[in-house]
C-alpha cells in the first residue's frame, strides 16, 4: 500500500506531535523538511535528517511526527516514529516506523517561497469566466494586452504578486510565468482567483494581490512544489557556503 503512493526522492514535511523542550507553550510545533531515501518495508522508511540553517537537526529516537508526503499522485499523510538514526557515507539518515495508515491529504496551506519572478497577467473577460466556470475545455484569447507584474512569493496553492493595476477581489484572472523545470525554463499559464487586493501604504499606485490557483492541473501543481523545494535547497547550500567562507 505505502509503496504504491510514495517513492524514493519524495519530499516530506514533519511536524512534532508534542512540543520540544525549548518551545514556549502555545506556539506551533516546528515543521522540518526531509526526503525519502529508501522504503524498507510497508511500515518502515529511511529518510534524510532535516537541516536547518546548515545545521543538522538530530530528531530524538522515539519522537513522533505528523508526516506529509509530496507523492507523484498528490499529498499523503501518516504518523511516524523515529526508531534509529545513523550515518551512511556522507548522508545522515533516520529510520522511521509508520504508526498509522497512509491517507490522502487535502491541506489548507502550502509552503511559500519568497521570490521575485516576472509575470504577465490580465483579468478574464465575462465570456471566458463563464467558460472556465463551466469546467469545459477552453482556450483564452491570445491577442489581449497583459499587465506586467512581479511574483513576490509562490506556493503550491497560489501566488502573491504586486502590480500597478488592481485586480478585483473574487475575480478570475490569467497568469503567465516561467519556472525552471528539468534544467529548462517552462511556461506556466494558470487561471487564478483573486483573494485580496490591497494598495501598498509605502508605494501609492502599487497593489499587492493574493490569488489561489483555480482548478490547476495536479501535475503542474506538483512541478511547482518541486521547484519550491529545489530553490529552498539551493538557498540552504548558498547559506552554508557563505558561512564557511
N, C-alpha and C positions, 0 to 999 in steps of 0.2 A: 504493500500500500504506500509506504513512505517513499520508496524509490521511484514510484510512478510519477510523482509530482515534484520531487526535489532532486537536483543534480549537483555534481561537483562543480564548484565555482559560483553557485548561487549566493547572493548576499543575504546577510542576516542582521536583524536588529534584536538585541537582548535587553530586556528591562527587568531589573531585580524584583523578585516577589516581595522582598522586605527591605526596609531602608538599611543602608550601611551605617556603621558607627559614626562617621564624620558628617552625616547629613542631619539637618535640622528636622524635627518632627513637622509634618505637614507639607514638606517640599516634595515635588515629584521625584520618583526614583530615576536614577541616571539611565540613559539609553546608550548601549555600546554597539559598535559595528564590527561584524566578523564575516567569515566566508566559509562555506562548506569545502573541506579538502578531501574527505573520504566518507562513504556510507558503509559502515562496518556490518550493520545488520538493520533490520526493520525498526529497531528501537535504540540504536546506538550510532552516533555520528562523530566524526572528528572535524573540528573547526579551528580556524586561526585564533590566536589570543588577541583580544582587542588592543588597539593602540590609541592613545590619546595624547596629542601634542608631542609626538615622537616617543612617548613613554609607554612601555608595556603595562597593561592592566592585568594583574595577577588575580583573576577571579578565584575565590576560595573553593576548595573541594567541598562538596555537599551543598553549595549555594544553588538556589533555584531561580529560574528566569522564565519570563514570558517571552517566547521567541517568535519573531515574524520573519518568514522566508519569502524572498523575492524569486519565486519559481517562474519558469518559462510560460506557464499557463495561468499565472496570477499570483496573488498573495495568499500565504497559508500560515496558520498559527498553531502552536502547541506549547506545552510546558516542558522544560528540560532541567536536568540536574547535572552539575559538573561532577564527574566521578574520577577524573585524572587530568593532570597537566604535565607536559614534558616538552623537550626539545628534540627535533628531528632534522638533522642537517643544520640549515640556517633558519629554520622555522620554529616558532614557539606555538604549541598546539594545546587544545583542550579536547578531552573526550567527554561527550555529553550523552546522557541517557534520557530518552523521551519518557515523560511521566504522564502524558495524556495523548489522546488520539489527535492526528493532524486534521485540521478543518479549514475550509475556505474562509478567508478573512476579508471583510469589507471595512477598510479603515476610513476614518473621517479626515485624518490629516496625513500628509506626506512630508518627508524630509525636504526642506527648502534649501537651495543652493544660491548664495549671493553671487551675482554676476553682472556683466554689462554687455548685453547682446543686442545687436541691431535687429529691429523687427519692422515689418511693414503691415499696416492693418487698415481696415475700414469697417464701417457698420454695414450689416446686411440690408438689402432692400426688402420691402414688405413681401414681395412675391418669393424672394429667396428664403425669408423666415418661414413662410407657410410651407415651402417645400421641405426645408430642413426639419421642421417640427412634425411633419407627416411621416418622418423616418423612411422616406422613399429615396431611391438613388437620385443624385443631383450633381450638377456642375454649375459653378458660380461664374458670373460674368467676369471675364478676364481683362476687360478694357476700362474698368473704373479706376479712378485715382486712389492711390494708397497713401496713408499718412505714415511718415517715419516716426518710430517710437524706439525706446530703449528698455529692454527687459532688465529689471534690477534683481529679481530672484525668480527661480523656476523650480517646480516640483512635479511629481507625477500626477498631481491633481489640478494644477493650473499655473498662472503666471501673476507676477506683479510688474507693472511697467509704467513708465512716465511718458507723457505726450503733451504737446501744446494744443491738442484737440481733445475736448472732453467727449467721452462716450457714455451714453445714458445708462443708468443703473437698470439691470434686468434685461437689457437689450442683448441681441446676439451679434457677434462680430467675427470677421475673418482675420486670422493672424498668420503671418508667414515669417519664419525664421530658419536659420541653419544651425545644426549641431554636428560635431564630429561623430561619425558612426563608422566603425571598422577602418579607421585611418583616413576616411574621406568625409567631406562636408555633405551632409544630407539635408535636403529641403523638407521642412515640416509645414504643412498647411492644415490648420486646425480651426474649428469653429469653437468659439468661447462665449460664455455668458458672463456679462459684467455684474460683479457682486457689489462693487463700490467704486465711486469716482470722487476724489477729493482734490481741491486746489491746494497746492503747497503754500504754506504761510510765507516761507522764505524765498519762494520763486513764483510770484504772481504770473498767471497765464500758463503755468505748467501744472498738469493734473496727474495724480497718481491713481492708477487703476488696479483693482484686484479682480481677476477673472478665473473662472473654472472652465476646464475643457467640457465641451458639450458632445457627448456620445463619441468620444475619441476611440480610435481603433486600439484594441488591447495590445497589439504588437508594438504600435508606436509608443504607447504609454510605457511599456517595459523598456523600450530603447531609451526613452527619456530618463527613466530611473537609473538605468545602467550608466548613461552618460554622467548623471549627477554623482554616482558613486566613484566613477573613474576620475572626475575632476577633483573630488574630495581627496582621493588617494594621491593625486599629483600635488595637491596643496600640502598634504602632510609631508610628502617627500621633500618639497621645497623648504618647509619649515625645519625639517631635520638637517638638510644640507647647510642652511644658513646658521643654525645653532652650532654646527660642528666647525664652521669656517672661522 
